Amino acid sequence: MVKGVAESAAKGTNGSNGERVRPSGRTSGSSSTGSGSEKGVKHFVLDTNILLHNPDALFVFQDNNVVLPFKVIEELDRLKKKDDDLGRNARACIRHLDRLRAIGRLSEGVDWGRLPTQPNSARSPGANGKTGTIRIDVTDYPRPAAISEELPDNHIIAVAYHLKEKGLRTIFVTKDLSARIKSDALGIKTEDFENQRVDADRLYTGYVTVDIEGDLIDELYRDRMVGLDRVQNALVETDEQGNTYPVELAPNQFIVLRDKHDENHTGLGRRLGETDHLIPVTGPRKPVHGILARNVQQTMALDALLDEDIKFVTLLGSAGTGKTLLALAAGMVKVFGEQRYDKLLVARPIMPLGRDIGYLPGDKDEKLTAWMQPIFDNLSYLLSTRGSHLQGPESQSTEQRVGKLMADGKLVLEPLTYIRGRSIPHQFMIVDEAQNLTPHEVKTIASRVGEGTKLVLTGDIGQIDNPYLDQSSNGLSYAIEKMRGVRLFAHVTLAKSERSELASLAASRL
């Protein structure tokens, strides 16, 4: 059911049976692999849209059995020639199945653990180290009257219905909301694919706030470093039941220090990479390309953006919090001022209704202007009175300054459509509106980064235009959670809008 891909903005809705599909060790009831009649083994019937979302989904159901209806293979074959992500994922899945075919008969079930392990594999064997099977069901089963119409959806659901009627533990996995409703109405346990979802309500913010003795704040700024153990006792969280438990400060995580006895006595520190030390964060001593931090989160963001030891930064915030402006200002200082990078590369995902720029008039650069206009606005602001020293007297207007930087190859603005296969060394790379990217697309971008490149992702998960994604399944949220704890990574959630009083009110009230 390919249409389910376009409906996968489901916000993690449970099936009525109440069980979440959480592969990679999170699906309850997993047991040892074996014949289909074994008590603990589950049979996961996968819809086409699951494989188009992530072709590695075949291998994340531990030691259970994966069943692919024959209609799914036909739909993959129909889509394999497309030149977009759907086509690429369809081809990747077909290649997986072809490798399995070389091991055994797919119509009888093949143990995928017999495949050679590949780099960056998403495979998840069970706790006992065993793996499950993958089987293509070629039978055209009789269908209940409710799904008797000749639709691919109904043929796929019929496979899950048949397995359920045989008394097997069957779960139908799909991103198609209509298919979930139909299959659930037939008594089939039905779930969304949860492998690349994160808890958006508890997303990593990049900083914590603690109350400590004021002397420790003074010592941090005086000695320029204190041991992490000095604040460990204050690093606790309280759950909904009132229970407290210790919290470990992640590498490059910020910590806001408040004096227990004087609310006006505060400090800001950051764990230095993977060391056991806190360093003070004071913010830049002079404006960053004319920009000064207006709140504590912006101070954190600039500290991470300007630190050469941090190669991957994510900035999350609602409209007007300054995430794009701060990233551009830091990039311009690093590229044009300090010349630590060869280019400033700014990219945005192309998200029209058809995900294509071809219908706009003009050549590629003229087409891109509409999509890159927010970047031009920020660049114009930064260059209006702040960047005149970068250009000669012949370039007086902001448009001329931006044009000269682009003509010199120092500033590159482009879509992400053609980034696959590239290598991007020695560049300060900013990806704006990253919430519209899938986890697979974020992985593709990050894997293009070459030696000496710094990658910055900015976005607002409250404004997702991609119909395939939601706050829990988008690539920005996924990157924040998966990169947490890595010494090269830092994240800051910007909370306060600084664009204008009206923008701040609109963001909070509308």
Phi and psi in degrees as a GROMACS rama.xvg file:
@    title "Ramachandran Plot"
@    xaxis  label "Phi"
@    yaxis  label "Psi"
@TYPE xy
-63.8813  -31.3219  VAL-2
-61.3312  -20.1794  LYS-3
-63.4661  -24.0926  GLY-4
-61.4268  -41.1412  VAL-5
-74.4141  -10.0026  ALA-6
-108.861  11.6802  GLU-7
-80.7537  20.7922  SER-8
-80.3774  16.1457  ALA-9
-58.4907  134.981  ALA-10
-90.8168  54.3399  LYS-11
68.9577  30.2067  GLY-12
-63.567  131.578  THR-13
-75.7911  150.464  ASN-14
-72.3947  164.559  GLY-15
-66.6722  -16.0631  SER-16
-78.6662  -9.18218  ASN-17
83.3472  1.59374  GLY-18
-104.978  132.616  GLU-19
-86.5666  140.173  ARG-20
-84.5776  108.009  VAL-21
-126.304  84.5791  ARG-22
-63.018  -176.523  PRO-23
59.6876  48.1891  SER-24
92.5064  -3.52618  GLY-25
-105.773  -7.90099  ARG-26
-79.0925  124.31  THR-27
-71.7664  151.667  SER-28
84.3067  8.44672  GLY-29
-64.7347  145.044  SER-30
-142.839  -173.521  SER-31
-68.6762  151.034  SER-32
-75.6077  164.683  THR-33
163.952  -154.687  GLY-34
-67.2784  160.721  SER-35
-63.5071  -18.6401  GLY-36
-90.1034  -2.74848  SER-37
-61.768  142.419  GLU-38
-62.0811  -43.4714  LYS-39
-85.5389  -9.07353  GLY-40
-81.3953  134.663  VAL-41
-101.325  153.048  LYS-42
-115.208  108.15  HIS-43
-95.0292  113.535  PHE-44
-92.1744  115.952  VAL-45
-96.7061  133.876  LEU-46
-80.8629  161.739  ASP-47
-59.6043  -39.808  THR-48
-64.8622  -23.5276  ASN-49
-66.5038  -43.372  ILE-50
-73.4826  -28.3981  LEU-51
-74.4466  -29.6173  LEU-52
-73.5205  -41.059  HIS-53
-156.005  101.635  ASN-54
-63.2684  -20.6191  PRO-55
-77.8024  -0.0911716  ASP-56
-60.1399  -20.424  ALA-57
-57.3402  -29.3765  LEU-58
-111.739  16.917  PHE-59
-112.98  11.9086  VAL-60
-101.852  29.7364  PHE-61
55.0619  -128.349  GLN-62
-100.99  29.6294  ASP-63
-99.5814  178.06  ASN-64
-102.976  131.552  ASN-65
-103.301  130.411  VAL-66
-118.501  126.963  VAL-67
-111.636  113.178  LEU-68
-60.3302  149.756  PRO-69
-61.644  -30.0452  PHE-70
-61.6107  -30.7833  LYS-71
-64.4619  -41.9655  VAL-72
-63.1434  -40.8669  ILE-73
-63.8141  -39.1975  GLU-74
-70.2684  -37.0848  GLU-75
-62.3988  -40.8983  LEU-76
-63.9853  -38.0025  ASP-77
-67.8223  -29.7237  ARG-78
-96.2683  -8.18082  LEU-79
-65.5082  -20.5223  LYS-80
-88.5485  -5.50307  LYS-81
-68.1992  146.728  LYS-82
-98.3771  19.2901  ASP-83
-108.751  -169.589  ASP-84
-64.1301  -32.5424  ASP-85
-62.3562  -44.5892  LEU-86
-64.512  -41.8711  GLY-87
-64.2432  -42.0901  ARG-88
-68.6312  -36.388  ASN-89
-61.9356  -43.7379  ALA-90
-65.347  -39.4019  ARG-91
-63.0765  -41.4387  ALA-92
-65.5337  -41.3892  CYS-93
-63.441  -36.9743  ILE-94
-65.4985  -40.0276  ARG-95
-57.506  -46.5474  HIS-96
-66.8354  -34.0203  LEU-97
-67.5175  -37.3633  ASP-98
-66.2226  -37.935  ARG-99
-66.3425  -36.3799  LEU-100
-61.4124  -31.2434  ARG-101
-70.8385  -17.3646  ALA-102
-89.9713  -40.7719  ILE-103
-164.485  -175.421  GLY-104
-82.6062  118.385  ARG-105
-65.3878  -27.8626  LEU-106
-69.2307  -17.704  SER-107
-103.424  -13.3982  GLU-108
102.011  129.802  GLY-109
-122.639  132.344  VAL-110
-73.389  110.641  ASP-111
-70.8954  -12.838  TRP-112
-66.5749  -14.3946  GLY-113
-80.4491  -9.85073  ARG-114
-72.3878  144.58  LEU-115
-61.4154  140.023  PRO-116
-68.6585  134.008  THR-117
-109.028  152.776  GLN-118
-60.5113  146.626  PRO-119
57.5815  31.2905  ASN-120
-73.8471  144.406  SER-121
-96.0343  15.5684  ALA-122
-65.159  144.105  ARG-123
-135.84  93.2639  SER-124
-71.6192  166.709  PRO-125
-71.18  174.522  GLY-126
-61.5881  -25.22  ALA-127
-87.2075  5.08238  ASN-128
82.999  -3.89918  GLY-129
-84.8208  158.018  LYS-130
-118.697  162.942  THR-131
-94.7984  -166.251  GLY-132
-117.701  158.767  THR-133
-123.451  125.78  ILE-134
-133.394  140.588  ARG-135
-99.7856  121.81  ILE-136
-91.4632  112.656  ASP-137
-96.6886  0.567968  VAL-138
-81.6455  137.808  THR-139
-94.636  95.4709  ASP-140
-78.5019  150.657  TYR-141
-60.7777  140.405  PRO-142
-111.735  146.871  ARG-143
-59.9461  158.513  PRO-144
-57.6147  -32.2636  ALA-145
-65.9364  -25.8231  ALA-146
-124.254  36.5771  ILE-147
-77.9187  -17.5658  SER-148
-63.3564  143.771  GLU-149
-77.0972  80.9069  GLU-150
-126.764  144.463  LEU-151
-54.8751  -38.2163  PRO-152
-54.0444  -47.8116  ASP-153
-68.7605  -35.525  ASN-154
-64.8902  -37.9111  HIS-155
-69.6445  -45.1774  ILE-156
-62.7272  -33.778  ILE-157
-61.755  -32.7092  ALA-158
-64.545  -46.9325  VAL-159
-63.7254  -38.4013  ALA-160
-63.3855  -41.337  TYR-161
-63.4902  -44.2027  HIS-162
-64.073  -38.8561  LEU-163
-63.7433  -42.4212  LYS-164
-66.2372  -24.6414  GLU-165
-77.512  -5.22619  LYS-166
89.622  11.4407  GLY-167
-85.3224  151.906  LEU-168
-75.0782  100.633  ARG-169
-114.388  134.674  THR-170
-131.204  125.82  ILE-171
-94.2405  122.782  PHE-172
-110.603  119.592  VAL-173
-153.561  154.287  THR-174
-100.383  1.55764  LYS-175
-85.1464  112.899  ASP-176
-62.076  -41.0055  LEU-177
-63.8232  -40.3908  SER-178
-65.2621  -36.5696  ALA-179
-62.0456  -43.0216  ARG-180
-65.3426  -44.988  ILE-181
-63.6903  -46.949  LYS-182
-69.7176  -36.6462  SER-183
-64.3302  -36.9937  ASP-184
-64.7101  -24.8367  ALA-185
-89.1371  6.39735  LEU-186
84.3141  14.9654  GLY-187
-92.5257  131.453  ILE-188
-64.0903  125.27  LYS-189
-132.679  131.964  THR-190
-141.091  163.258  GLU-191
-86.3816  164.048  ASP-192
-86.2145  118.383  PHE-193
-107.655  3.49932  GLU-194
-60.8771  -33.3239  ASN-195
-113.415  26.5366  GLN-196
-100.511  148.688  ARG-197
-124.665  166.342  VAL-198
-84.7173  99.9646  ASP-199
-65.8948  -26.9554  ALA-200
-72.7281  -20.9581  ASP-201
-122.008  35.1075  ARG-202
-65.7869  140.685  LEU-203
-56.6959  126.354  TYR-204
-93.5102  -19.2323  THR-205
92.9402  -3.7546  GLY-206
-154.399  158.435  TYR-207
-131.972  162.369  VAL-208
-123.074  129.631  THR-209
-132.27  153.726  VAL-210
-105.054  122.402  ASP-211
-136.661  179.085  ILE-212
-71.1566  140.671  GLU-213
-62.5671  -28.7678  GLY-214
-62.3858  -32.9695  ASP-215
-68.6472  -35.4305  LEU-216
-62.9958  -44.56  ILE-217
-63.861  -39.1051  ASP-218
-65.6042  -37.429  GLU-219
-60.5314  -44.3862  LEU-220
-79.1213  -25.8568  TYR-221
-76.7541  -46.9652  ARG-222
-92.0229  -7.48892  ASP-223
66.759  8.32556  ARG-224
-173.646  139.467  MET-225
-136.92  158.915  VAL-226
-70.7955  143.747  GLY-227
-62.8325  -29.206  LEU-228
-64.9219  -19.098  ASP-229
-69.7826  -23.3245  ARG-230
-112.686  0.843494  VAL-231
-60.8281  -38.0985  GLN-232
-63.8501  -26.3033  ASN-233
-86.6434  -12.351  ALA-234
-85.1066  83.6158  LEU-235
-134.954  153.238  VAL-236
-124.961  153.773  GLU-237
-116.458  126.952  THR-238
-84.9197  -176.024  ASP-239
-66.6421  -22.45  GLU-240
-89.7603  1.90343  GLN-241
88.0296  4.91552  GLY-242
-81.3781  139.472  ASN-243
-106.883  148.202  THR-244
-149.94  151.14  TYR-245
-70.0322  151.772  PRO-246
-121.332  132.913  VAL-247
-92.8243  130.123  GLU-248
-74.9778  123.979  LEU-249
-75.6628  157.035  ALA-250
-54.2578  132.649  PRO-251
65.4075  16.4008  ASN-252
-80.6394  139.81  GLN-253
-87.858  155.644  PHE-254
-138.559  121.666  ILE-255
-89.835  121.149  VAL-256
-102.169  126.544  LEU-257
-120.988  134.904  ARG-258
-69.3093  128.775  ASP-259
-60.8244  -29.6579  LYS-260
-106.563  -7.84431  HIS-261
-145.836  104.536  ASP-262
-65.7844  -17.7304  GLU-263
-87.5517  -6.28601  ASN-264
-100.076  104.642  HIS-265
-133.545  168.056  THR-266
-152.697  167.878  GLY-267
-135.535  127.539  LEU-268
-131.673  172.792  GLY-269
-146.192  137.833  ARG-270
-67.4218  128.824  ARG-271
-81.2683  97.905  LEU-272
54.3594  -130.141  GLY-273
-98.1503  10.8338  GLU-274
-75.6505  174.506  THR-275
-102.444  38.1071  ASP-276
-129.358  148.895  HIS-277
-104.274  138.262  LEU-278
-117.819  149.342  ILE-279
-74.7534  147.82  PRO-280
-116.965  114.621  VAL-281
-109.999  -9.88177  THR-282
82.5062  163.099  GLY-283
-60.4739  143.432  PRO-284
-75.6464  -18.6656  ARG-285
-134.276  163.235  LYS-286
-57.3432  143.627  PRO-287
-91.7417  99.8904  VAL-288
49.8261  44.3181  HIS-289
85.4626  0.598346  GLY-290
-107.281  130.359  ILE-291
-114.374  142.799  LEU-292
-65.0171  135.897  ALA-293
-102.434  -10.2593  ARG-294
-152.813  175.365  ASN-295
-67.0402  -35.1756  VAL-296
-67.6653  -37.2123  GLN-297
-66.8351  -33.4523  GLN-298
-63.1978  -42.7781  THR-299
-60.9183  -45.3589  MET-300
-60.8383  -46.0934  ALA-301
-64.2555  -37.5479  LEU-302
-60.9853  -43.5313  ASP-303
-70.2458  -39.2143  ALA-304
-67.4627  -31.7391  LEU-305
-93.6651  -7.41155  LEU-306
-82.7043  119.857  ASP-307
-70.4447  -20.006  GLU-308
-81.3191  -12.4209  ASP-309
-101.112  114.693  ILE-310
-99.4282  -11.7918  LYS-311
-138.005  117.488  PHE-312
-125.328  134.507  VAL-313
-118.343  135.388  THR-314
-122.626  121.681  LEU-315
-118.09  134.521  LEU-316
-179.071  158.854  GLY-317
-76.9524  178.998  SER-318
-59.2855  133.195  ALA-319
88.7894  2.23906  GLY-320
-79.2644  -10.4185  THR-321
94.2528  12.1672  GLY-322
-61.8558  -45.6147  LYS-323
-71.6194  -41.4901  THR-324
-62.7671  -43.6534  LEU-325
-64.0291  -42.7105  LEU-326
-63.1753  -43.1816  ALA-327
-66.4072  -41.8479  LEU-328
-62.3801  -44.4643  ALA-329
-64.4857  -40.9334  ALA-330
-63.4469  -40.0034  GLY-331
-67.1938  -37.2245  MET-332
-65.5297  -44.0434  VAL-333
-70.1374  -34.0912  LYS-334
-89.1265  -51.2619  VAL-335
-87.3375  -34.405  PHE-336
-86.6741  -65.4831  GLY-337
-81.6636  -17.3197  GLU-338
55.8132  40.7118  GLN-339
-82.9423  -17.398  ARG-340
-128.738  153.746  TYR-341
-76.2695  -35.3727  ASP-342
-143.176  156.94  LYS-343
-105.952  108.85  LEU-344
-103.84  120.731  LEU-345
-118.492  125.668  VAL-346
-132.009  152.246  ALA-347
-138.576  145.86  ARG-348
-70.2285  141.329  PRO-349
-85.8548  113.526  ILE-350
-126.104  53.6305  MET-351
-77.9469  -176.288  PRO-352
-59.7772  -36.8472  LEU-353
-99.7214  5.65623  GLY-354
53.2028  43.1548  ARG-355
-149.65  146.209  ASP-356
-99.2568  2.1112  ILE-357
-67.6876  -21.9261  GLY-358
-84.4844  -8.25426  TYR-359
-82.016  150.057  LEU-360
-72.6883  157.869  PRO-361
95.2363  179.119  GLY-362
-79.661  -174.094  ASP-363
-59.0184  -45.3727  LYS-364
-63.6826  -39.0783  ASP-365
-69.5103  -37.0828  GLU-366
-63.7817  -40.3888  LYS-367
-69.5704  -23.9277  LEU-368
-56.0087  -41.109  THR-369
-62.3369  -41.1185  ALA-370
-79.7519  -27.3097  TRP-371
-95.9455  4.71232  MET-372
-55.8561  -40.8899  GLN-373
-59.2974  -33.7274  PRO-374
-69.0841  -43.3048  ILE-375
-59.3355  -39.3878  PHE-376
-59.9982  -46.0676  ASP-377
-67.6137  -40.1273  ASN-378
-63.8361  -41.0796  LEU-379
-62.3054  -39.5668  SER-380
-64.8187  -43.6264  TYR-381
-69.5027  -29.9976  LEU-382
-94.8326  -9.49185  LEU-383
-59.2847  -49.9281  SER-384
-128.554  -0.00416129  THR-385
-107.934  -20.907  ARG-386
-109.413  13.1549  GLY-387
-63.7448  -26.2064  SER-388
-70.9909  -12.9349  HIS-389
-81.0927  -19.4911  LEU-390
-121.568  160.445  GLN-391
-78.6849  173.955  GLY-392
-66.0263  -17.6856  PRO-393
-76.0503  -12.8932  GLU-394
-112.632  95.4837  SER-395
-99.8547  -40.4071  GLN-396
-80.2118  157.303  SER-397
-63.3173  -36.1171  THR-398
-61.9668  -39.8347  GLU-399
-67.5152  -37.5574  GLN-400
-66.1025  -45.0124  ARG-401
-62.4802  -42.6453  VAL-402
-62.3052  -39.2796  GLY-403
-68.4945  -40.4871  LYS-404
-61.3456  -39.3787  LEU-405
-70.7476  -39.4475  MET-406
-65.4569  -33.8388  ALA-407
-77.7757  -6.6308  ASP-408
78.4446  8.48542  GLY-409
-81.9631  -25.7407  LYS-410
-123.294  124.367  LEU-411
-125.269  123.028  VAL-412
-114.725  123.922  LEU-413
-155.924  159.907  GLU-414
-78.9238  168.431  PRO-415
-89.0844  0.364791  LEU-416
-57.3955  -37.6785  THR-417
-111.829  26.8764  TYR-418
-81.2162  -20.872  ILE-419
-59.342  132.666  ARG-420
90.9049  -9.53651  GLY-421
-84.9291  162.67  ARG-422
-124.614  131.514  SER-423
-122.477  89.1312  ILE-424
-95.5073  152.029  PRO-425
54.1876  45.4194  HIS-426
-132.461  150.581  GLN-427
-95.2337  104.731  PHE-428
-106.932  123.05  MET-429
-114.524  126.568  ILE-430
-112.592  108.866  VAL-431
-89.1198  156.619  ASP-432
55.7026  42.1795  GLU-433
-69.8577  -11.4487  ALA-434
-67.4811  -14.0701  GLN-435
-91.038  7.85422  ASN-436
-99.9152  148.871  LEU-437
-81.8906  161.432  THR-438
-54.9773  -36.9747  PRO-439
-65.643  -38.8666  HIS-440
-68.6588  -38.4722  GLU-441
-63.8894  -40.4468  VAL-442
-62.2127  -40.9479  LYS-443
-61.4424  -43.5436  THR-444
-64.7623  -49.7402  ILE-445
-62.9858  -32.969  ALA-446
-76.9781  -8.85177  SER-447
-85.6436  -14.2331  ARG-448
-67.8682  125.314  VAL-449
-95.1013  -173.955  GLY-450
-62.449  134.82  GLU-451
79.7431  9.89523  GLY-452
-99.5985  141.67  THR-453
-109.722  131.002  LYS-454
-110.966  129.48  LEU-455
-125.512  124.359  VAL-456
-109.449  130.001  LEU-457
-125.656  150.741  THR-458
174.572  174.156  GLY-459
-132.354  108.144  ASP-460
-72.4318  -3.34292  ILE-461
-85.8099  -7.78021  GLY-462
-131.277  76.7143  GLN-463
-101.063  121.56  ILE-464
-95.1548  -18.111  ASP-465
-72.3744  117.694  ASN-466
-67.7276  -11.2359  PRO-467
-88.0214  -8.94618  TYR-468
-124.28  159.284  LEU-469
-136.084  -172.116  ASP-470
-63.0792  -25.3621  GLN-471
-94.3123  -20.5998  SER-472
-111.254  -1.3429  SER-473
-75.8718  160.484  ASN-474
-67.4114  -30.3167  GLY-475
-68.0677  -48.4621  LEU-476
-60.154  -41.7271  SER-477
-62.9512  -43.3184  TYR-478
-64.6513  -40.6313  ALA-479
-59.557  -45.9571  ILE-480
-74.079  -39.3563  GLU-481
-76.456  -28.7668  LYS-482
-89.2323  -11.2089  MET-483
-55.9886  131.74  ARG-484
95.6736  -3.17275  GLY-485
-91.9284  134.993  VAL-486
-66.8538  -22.0361  ARG-487
-87.8759  1.47133  LEU-488
-117.354  144.157  PHE-489
-143.964  147.348  ALA-490
-136.784  146.271  HIS-491
-139.713  130.464  VAL-492
-96.3332  115.671  THR-493
-86.935  124.889  LEU-494
-104.135  -28.9317  ALA-495
-106.128  128.441  LYS-496
-76.1396  130.9  SER-497
-118.846  8.82524  GLU-498
-67.6608  -51.4628  ARG-499
-169.176  167.577  SER-500
-62.4351  -40.6393  GLU-501
-65.0941  -43.2917  LEU-502
-62.2297  -39.4563  ALA-503
-64.9884  -43.6344  SER-504
-65.3146  -41.0433  LEU-505
-65.2304  -39.9831  ALA-506
-64.9085  -34.0324  ALA-507
-86.6888  -32.7531  SER-508
-97.334  -26.1334  ARG-509
